[in-house]
Amino acid sequence: MHTQTITAEIEARANAAVNVERAARLRLAERAADPEAALTGYDHAEALKAAGMAAPWKDLLQLIERTGNAEKAIKAARRSALAALTEEHESLSTSALTNEIERFRREGLRSLLRDTAFLTPDAEVA
């Protein structure tokens, strides 16, 4: 796949994830600012999940910007994601919120791996 096409695809996917995160944060902020609204765990979970799903894409965009090479950046991001998922254990904090944040971060890494597999001809992570 051509580098410009790869970069455009990454930017489109990253922007979609960032827009979902932004919208979830705004909904949480609006509900938190409304003294009549009852905040629920769902309000927080939605924003935390969106942040976890967007984080790997934001990191990938920064890596592309630093390296100037989309294909190399994708391969590096995929290696890093796989390492994080296979070398780190699931969070076992006594804080349920910490565990949820970690779970959403890991799901974001899985999503990055799934959604970038086709972007390079040799997308293997090893």
Secondary structure as UniProt FT lines:
FT   HELIX           3..33
FT   TURN            35..36
FT   HELIX           41..67
FT   HELIX           70..87
FT   HELIX           96..116
FT   TURN            117..118
FT   TURN            121..122
//
